Amino acid sequence: MTIIRQSIKILIFFIFVVTFLLISFISDLIVRDRKMKLTTFSKIASFYGKMSLILFGVKVNRKNLDRYIRADRNYMIISNHLSYLDIFIIYSVLPSVFVANSELEEEFPLGAVTKYGGGIFVERRHRSKLLNDMDTISDVLNMGLNIVLFPEGTTSDGSQVRPFKAPFLKSAINTETNVLPLCINYKKINGIGVDKTNRDFIFYYGSITFFEHFFRFLKIKNIEVDLEALNEIEVSSAMTRKGLSQRVYDEISAAYVAV
């Protein structure tokens, strides 16, 4: 029965990915205005994010989020990072443009999904490209769109929130865009609390490949996760990047429940 259930999930998810890429590709050809293109991408990704969470039995407990889902305000959204599921979870609630490492661009299907979700690929390791990437993020914020950044730079094993590497927070300061910290806490797997014995079914870290982890993940029947919006941070041009980064880190670390 487990193999049958896994096979059905794989088939449906494959259909989701193909139709998502097809619709986004057509939208890319038709829509010429950059703001409208990114808005369209993010809305399509948000819809498929919701559908994917239903498929995988993921229940998202939204905490303090409703007041931030507003058409007249955009944010630089900062979150801790544990799994590729994080992207679907945030997409499902807040249509956004994701900032992702350039290495992800070549990793199928995550790279393709991120690209046609309106994602921005940045090269964190080369300072020569940093200013151009920062300008790109600033442009998107000035368009009035949400930007999502995982400043840990990679996923963690859940034992802590990793130190932030957040040069791109400078874009929030340059555009005076408020920061919305989010905290993701995975609570239960198949009704059992998440701990070190079962976390590897969800948390995606280390040297494991996407498909190796994905087939492990498919064994799960249901997941419960908290997505909590913390206090909005008013941003001004007088702030420093390091000061803002530390403030956001402290907020998220205080709300995160370590595994």
TIPATOR-66496 format. One record per residue (C-alpha): residue number from 0; residue in one letter; z, y, x. Coordinates in steps of 0.05 Angstrom, whole numbers, plus 5000, padded with zeros to 4 digits. Each point is the difference from the previous one (the first is absolute). Example, Ala and Ser with C-alpha at 12.3 -4.5 7.8 and 13.67 -1.06 7.14 Angstrom:
<sites>
site num 0&residuo A&c3 5156&c2 4910&c1 5246;
site num 1&residuo S&c3 4987&c2 5069&c1 5027;
</sites>
This chain:
<sites>
site num 0&residuo M&c3 5000&c2 5000&c1 5000;
site num 1&residuo T&c3 5016&c2 5048&c1 5058;
site num 2&residuo I&c3 4931&c2 4989&c1 5030;
site num 3&residuo I&c3 4967&c2 5013&c1 4933;
site num 4&residuo R&c3 5040&c2 5064&c1 4990;
site num 5&residuo Q&c3 4983&c2 5023&c1 5070;
site num 6&residuo S&c3 4926&c2 4986&c1 4989;
site num 7&residuo I&c3 4999&c2 5039&c1 4935;
site num 8&residuo K&c3 5035&c2 5059&c1 5034;
site num 9&residuo I&c3 4951&c2 4999&c1 5058;
site num 10&residuo L&c3 4940&c2 4999&c1 4952;
site num 11&residuo I&c3 5026&c2 5057&c1 4958;
site num 12&residuo F&c3 5020&c2 5041&c1 5060;
site num 13&residuo F&c3 4931&c2 4989&c1 5031;
site num 14&residuo I&c3 4969&c2 5025&c1 4935;
site num 15&residuo F&c3 5046&c2 5061&c1 5003;
site num 16&residuo V&c3 4980&c2 5016&c1 5072;
site num 17&residuo V&c3 4925&c2 4991&c1 4987;
site num 18&residuo T&c3 4999&c2 5042&c1 4937;
site num 19&residuo F&c3 5045&c2 5053&c1 5031;
site num 20&residuo L&c3 4954&c2 5006&c1 5060;
site num 21&residuo L&c3 4938&c2 5000&c1 4957;
site num 22&residuo I&c3 5025&c2 5054&c1 4953;
site num 23&residuo S&c3 5026&c2 5042&c1 5058;
site num 24&residuo F&c3 4935&c2 4992&c1 5038;
site num 25&residuo I&c3 4960&c2 5023&c1 4940;
site num 26&residuo S&c3 5048&c2 5059&c1 4991;
site num 27&residuo D&c3 4990&c2 5017&c1 5073;
site num 28&residuo L&c3 4925&c2 5004&c1 4989;
site num 29&residuo I&c3 5004&c2 5040&c1 4936;
site num 30&residuo V&c3 5057&c2 5049&c1 5013;
site num 31&residuo R&c3 4983&c2 5051&c1 5053;
site num 32&residuo D&c3 5059&c2 5049&c1 4998;
site num 33&residuo R&c3 5053&c2 4976&c1 5049;
site num 34&residuo K&c3 5060&c2 5018&c1 4957;
site num 35&residuo M&c3 4970&c2 4966&c1 4939;
site num 36&residuo K&c3 4981&c2 4940&c1 5043;
site num 37&residuo L&c3 5071&c2 4991&c1 5026;
site num 38&residuo T&c3 5029&c2 5011&c1 4931;
site num 39&residuo T&c3 4954&c2 4947&c1 4971;
site num 40&residuo F&c3 5016&c2 4951&c1 5056;
site num 41&residuo S&c3 5074&c2 5009&c1 4990;
site num 42&residuo K&c3 4997&c2 4990&c1 4925;
site num 43&residuo I&c3 4958&c2 4937&c1 5007;
site num 44&residuo A&c3 5049&c2 4974&c1 5053;
site num 45&residuo S&c3 5059&c2 5016&c1 4955;
site num 46&residuo F&c3 4970&c2 4959&c1 4943;
site num 47&residuo Y&c3 4986&c2 4940&c1 5044;
site num 48&residuo G&c3 5068&c2 5008&c1 5033;
site num 49&residuo K&c3 5033&c2 4991&c1 4932;
site num 50&residuo M&c3 4956&c2 4940&c1 4983;
site num 51&residuo S&c3 5016&c2 4967&c1 5067;
site num 52&residuo L&c3 5075&c2 5008&c1 4990;
site num 53&residuo I&c3 4994&c2 4967&c1 4932;
site num 54&residuo L&c3 4960&c2 4943&c1 5031;
site num 55&residuo F&c3 5052&c2 4989&c1 5054;
site num 56&residuo G&c3 5059&c2 5005&c1 4953;
site num 57&residuo V&c3 5028&c2 5063&c1 5032;
site num 58&residuo K&c3 5049&c2 5040&c1 4958;
site num 59&residuo V&c3 5009&c2 5071&c1 5025;
site num 60&residuo N&c3 5065&c2 5035&c1 4981;
site num 61&residuo R&c3 4982&c2 5074&c1 5001;
site num 62&residuo K&c3 5060&c2 5043&c1 5019;
site num 63&residuo N&c3 4999&c2 5075&c1 4993;
site num 64&residuo L&c3 4924&c2 5001&c1 5002;
site num 65&residuo D&c3 4977&c2 5026&c1 4933;
site num 66&residuo R&c3 5015&c2 5073&c1 5015;
site num 67&residuo Y&c3 4955&c2 4998&c1 5061;
site num 68&residuo I&c3 4939&c2 4973&c1 4964;
site num 69&residuo R&c3 4969&c2 5068&c1 4986;
site num 70&residuo A&c3 4929&c2 5025&c1 4998;
site num 71&residuo D&c3 5020&c2 5069&c1 5024;
site num 72&residuo R&c3 5035&c2 4979&c1 5065;
site num 73&residuo N&c3 4982&c2 4957&c1 5060;
site num 74&residuo Y&c3 5043&c2 4974&c1 5056;
site num 75&residuo M&c3 5000&c2 4969&c1 5068;
site num 76&residuo I&c3 5032&c2 4934&c1 4981;
site num 77&residuo I&c3 5040&c2 4966&c1 5055;
site num 78&residuo S&c3 5023&c2 4928&c1 4992;
site num 79&residuo N&c3 5030&c2 4942&c1 5039;
site num 80&residuo H&c3 4951&c2 4943&c1 5012;
site num 81&residuo L&c3 5011&c2 4925&c1 4993;
site num 82&residuo S&c3 4937&c2 4968&c1 4972;
site num 83&residuo Y&c3 4929&c2 5012&c1 4979;
site num 84&residuo L&c3 5029&c2 4996&c1 4930;
site num 85&residuo D&c3 5031&c2 5068&c1 5012;
site num 86&residuo I&c3 4930&c2 5031&c1 4993;
site num 87&residuo F&c3 4988&c2 4968&c1 4932;
site num 88&residuo I&c3 5070&c2 5019&c1 4977;
site num 89&residuo I&c3 4991&c2 5074&c1 5017;
site num 90&residuo Y&c3 4928&c2 5002&c1 4976;
site num 91&residuo S&c3 5021&c2 4972&c1 4933;
site num 92&residuo V&c3 5048&c2 5058&c1 4988;
site num 93&residuo L&c3 4973&c2 5059&c1 5039;
site num 94&residuo P&c3 4924&c2 5004&c1 5011;
site num 95&residuo S&c3 4995&c2 5023&c1 5072;
site num 96&residuo V&c3 4961&c2 5002&c1 5064;
site num 97&residuo F&c3 5030&c2 4954&c1 5053;
site num 98&residuo V&c3 5004&c2 5013&c1 5074;
site num 99&residuo A&c3 4989&c2 4935&c1 5038;
site num 100&residuo N&c3 4994&c2 4979&c1 5073;
site num 101&residuo S&c3 4929&c2 4994&c1 5025;
site num 102&residuo E&c3 5012&c2 4927&c1 5018;
site num 103&residuo L&c3 5005&c2 4984&c1 4926;
site num 104&residuo E&c3 4929&c2 5023&c1 4988;
site num 105&residuo E&c3 4972&c2 4936&c1 5030;
site num 106&residuo E&c3 5048&c2 4953&c1 4963;
site num 107&residuo F&c3 4969&c2 4971&c1 4937;
site num 108&residuo P&c3 5017&c2 5009&c1 4944;
site num 109&residuo L&c3 5054&c2 5051&c1 5014;
site num 110&residuo G&c3 4954&c2 5046&c1 5039;
site num 111&residuo A&c3 4946&c2 5000&c1 4945;
site num 112&residuo V&c3 5051&c2 5010&c1 4945;
site num 113&residuo T&c3 5032&c2 5058&c1 5038;
site num 114&residuo K&c3 4933&c2 5032&c1 5014;
site num 115&residuo Y&c3 4976&c2 4997&c1 4928;
site num 116&residuo G&c3 5068&c2 5020&c1 4976;
site num 117&residuo G&c3 4986&c2 5066&c1 5034;
site num 118&residuo G&c3 5042&c2 4984&c1 5061;
site num 119&residuo I&c3 4998&c2 5039&c1 5065;
site num 120&residuo F&c3 4999&c2 4961&c1 5065;
site num 121&residuo V&c3 5035&c2 5034&c1 5057;
site num 122&residuo E&c3 5006&c2 4983&c1 5074;
site num 123&residuo R&c3 5074&c2 5008&c1 5016;
site num 124&residuo R&c3 4993&c2 4978&c1 5072;
site num 125&residuo H&c3 4952&c2 5054&c1 5024;
site num 126&residuo R&c3 5025&c2 5072&c1 5001;
site num 127&residuo S&c3 4928&c2 5025&c1 5008;
site num 128&residuo K&c3 4986&c2 4980&c1 4928;
site num 129&residuo L&c3 5067&c2 5021&c1 4973;
site num 130&residuo L&c3 4981&c2 5072&c1 4982;
site num 131&residuo N&c3 4936&c2 4978&c1 4963;
site num 132&residuo D&c3 5039&c2 4949&c1 4960;
site num 133&residuo M&c3 5053&c2 5051&c1 4985;
site num 134&residuo D&c3 4947&c2 5049&c1 4975;
site num 135&residuo T&c3 4971&c2 4946&c1 4955;
site num 136&residuo I&c3 5068&c2 4986&c1 4969;
site num 137&residuo S&c3 5012&c2 5074&c1 4991;
site num 138&residuo D&c3 4933&c2 5007&c1 4964;
site num 139&residuo V&c3 5018&c2 4945&c1 4951;
site num 140&residuo L&c3 5068&c2 5031&c1 4986;
site num 141&residuo N&c3 4966&c2 5067&c1 4988;
site num 142&residuo M&c3 4956&c2 4966&c1 4949;
site num 143&residuo G&c3 5063&c2 4986&c1 4959;
site num 144&residuo L&c3 5001&c2 4925&c1 5012;
site num 145&residuo N&c3 5058&c2 4956&c1 5019;
site num 146&residuo I&c3 5001&c2 4972&c1 5071;
site num 147&residuo V&c3 5041&c2 4937&c1 5016;
site num 148&residuo L&c3 5025&c2 4989&c1 5070;
site num 149&residuo F&c3 5038&c2 4942&c1 5030;
site num 150&residuo P&c3 5031&c2 5034&c1 5061;
site num 151&residuo E&c3 5030&c2 4936&c1 5029;
site num 152&residuo G&c3 4928&c2 4987&c1 5022;
site num 153&residuo T&c3 5003&c2 4926&c1 4982;
site num 154&residuo T&c3 5037&c2 4953&c1 4953;
site num 155&residuo S&c3 5070&c2 4976&c1 5017;
site num 156&residuo D&c3 5040&c2 4936&c1 4990;
site num 157&residuo G&c3 5047&c2 5035&c1 4952;
site num 158&residuo S&c3 5060&c2 5002&c1 5046;
site num 159&residuo Q&c3 4995&c2 5076&c1 5005;
site num 160&residuo V&c3 4956&c2 5060&c1 4989;
site num 161&residuo R&c3 4963&c2 5007&c1 5066;
site num 162&residuo P&c3 5001&c2 5067&c1 5036;
site num 163&residuo F&c3 4948&c2 5049&c1 4973;
site num 164&residuo K&c3 4939&c2 5020&c1 5039;
site num 165&residuo A&c3 4979&c2 5057&c1 4957;
site num 166&residuo P&c3 4952&c2 5050&c1 5033;
site num 167&residuo F&c3 4962&c2 5005&c1 4934;
site num 168&residuo L&c3 5061&c2 5031&c1 4966;
site num 169&residuo K&c3 4974&c2 5063&c1 5035;
site num 170&residuo S&c3 4945&c2 5001&c1 4947;
site num 171&residuo A&c3 5053&c2 5007&c1 4945;
site num 172&residuo I&c3 5030&c2 5059&c1 5039;
site num 173&residuo N&c3 4933&c2 5032&c1 5013;
site num 174&residuo T&c3 4981&c2 4997&c1 4926;
site num 175&residuo E&c3 5072&c2 5010&c1 4974;
site num 176&residuo T&c3 4994&c2 4937&c1 4958;
site num 177&residuo N&c3 5066&c2 4972&c1 4977;
site num 178&residuo V&c3 5020&c2 4931&c1 5024;
site num 179&residuo L&c3 5019&c2 4944&c1 4952;
site num 180&residuo P&c3 5039&c2 4944&c1 5034;
site num 181&residuo L&c3 4994&c2 4931&c1 4968;
site num 182&residuo C&c3 5042&c2 4940&c1 5015;
site num 183&residuo I&c3 4975&c2 4929&c1 4987;
site num 184&residuo N&c3 5052&c2 4945&c1 4993;
site num 185&residuo Y&c3 4976&c2 4930&c1 4984;
site num 186&residuo K&c3 5056&c2 4970&c1 4957;
site num 187&residuo K&c3 4981&c2 4930&c1 4978;
site num 188&residuo I&c3 4951&c2 4944&c1 5014;
site num 189&residuo N&c3 4995&c2 4949&c1 4943;
site num 190&residuo G&c3 5066&c2 5027&c1 4974;
site num 191&residuo I&c3 5037&c2 4992&c1 5066;
site num 192&residuo G&c3 5024&c2 5059&c1 5041;
site num 193&residuo V&c3 4957&c2 5017&c1 5060;
site num 194&residuo D&c3 5032&c2 4980&c1 5066;
site num 195&residuo K&c3 4980&c2 4973&c1 5068;
site num 196&residuo T&c3 4984&c2 4931&c1 4972;
site num 197&residuo N&c3 4946&c2 5024&c1 4953;
site num 198&residuo R&c3 4978&c2 5069&c1 5023;
site num 199&residuo D&c3 4939&c2 4973&c1 5037;
site num 200&residuo F&c3 4967&c2 4984&c1 4934;
site num 201&residuo I&c3 4993&c2 5075&c1 4989;
site num 202&residuo F&c3 5012&c2 5038&c1 5065;
site num 203&residuo Y&c3 4937&c2 5003&c1 5042;
site num 204&residuo Y&c3 5018&c2 5010&c1 5073;
site num 205&residuo G&c3 4991&c2 4970&c1 5069;
site num 206&residuo S&c3 4938&c2 4963&c1 5022;
site num 207&residuo I&c3 4984&c2 4964&c1 4935;
site num 208&residuo T&c3 4930&c2 5013&c1 4973;
site num 209&residuo F&c3 4987&c2 5028&c1 4930;
site num 210&residuo F&c3 4971&c2 4936&c1 4972;
site num 211&residuo E&c3 5056&c2 4957&c1 5030;
site num 212&residuo H&c3 5051&c2 5044&c1 4966;
site num 213&residuo F&c3 4961&c2 5007&c1 4936;
site num 214&residuo F&c3 4998&c2 4925&c1 4988;
site num 215&residuo R&c3 5075&c2 4998&c1 5012;
site num 216&residuo F&c3 5009&c2 5059&c1 4952;
site num 217&residuo L&c3 4961&c2 4963&c1 4945;
site num 218&residuo K&c3 5055&c2 4949&c1 4994;
site num 219&residuo I&c3 5045&c2 5052&c1 4968;
site num 220&residuo K&c3 5004&c2 5002&c1 4924;
site num 221&residuo N&c3 5033&c2 5067&c1 4992;
site num 222&residuo I&c3 5028&c2 5059&c1 5039;
site num 223&residuo E&c3 5046&c2 5056&c1 4981;
site num 224&residuo V&c3 4998&c2 5065&c1 5040;
site num 225&residuo D&c3 5032&c2 5069&c1 4994;
site num 226&residuo L&c3 4957&c2 5061&c1 5013;
site num 227&residuo E&c3 5046&c2 5059&c1 5004;
site num 228&residuo A&c3 4982&c2 5073&c1 5006;
site num 229&residuo L&c3 5051&c2 5037&c1 5042;
site num 230&residuo N&c3 5013&c2 5074&c1 5001;
site num 231&residuo E&c3 4938&c2 5043&c1 5006;
site num 232&residuo I&c3 5001&c2 5040&c1 5064;
site num 233&residuo E&c3 4976&c2 5072&c1 4997;
site num 234&residuo V&c3 4955&c2 5013&c1 5059;
site num 235&residuo S&c3 4989&c2 5067&c1 5034;
site num 236&residuo S&c3 4959&c2 5022&c1 5060;
site num 237&residuo A&c3 5065&c2 5015&c1 5037;
site num 238&residuo M&c3 5019&c2 4927&c1 5004;
site num 239&residuo T&c3 4988&c2 4956&c1 5061;
site num 240&residuo R&c3 4966&c2 4933&c1 4997;
site num 241&residuo K&c3 5057&c2 4964&c1 5034;
site num 242&residuo G&c3 5052&c2 5033&c1 4955;
site num 243&residuo L&c3 4961&c2 4982&c1 4937;
site num 244&residuo S&c3 4988&c2 4929&c1 5026;
site num 245&residuo Q&c3 5074&c2 4989&c1 5013;
site num 246&residuo R&c3 5019&c2 5026&c1 4932;
site num 247&residuo V&c3 4952&c2 4953&c1 4965;
site num 248&residuo Y&c3 5021&c2 4942&c1 5043;
site num 249&residuo D&c3 5073&c2 5011&c1 4984;
site num 250&residuo E&c3 4985&c2 5002&c1 4925;
site num 251&residuo I&c3 4960&c2 4936&c1 5000;
site num 252&residuo S&c3 5048&c2 4963&c1 5047;
site num 253&residuo A&c3 5059&c2 5017&c1 4956;
site num 254&residuo A&c3 4965&c2 4972&c1 4939;
site num 255&residuo Y&c3 4972&c2 4937&c1 5033;
site num 256&residuo V&c3 5039&c2 4935&c1 4993;
site num 257&residuo A&c3 4990&c2 4961&c1 5065;
site num 258&residuo V&c3 4984&c2 4926&c1 4997;
</sites>
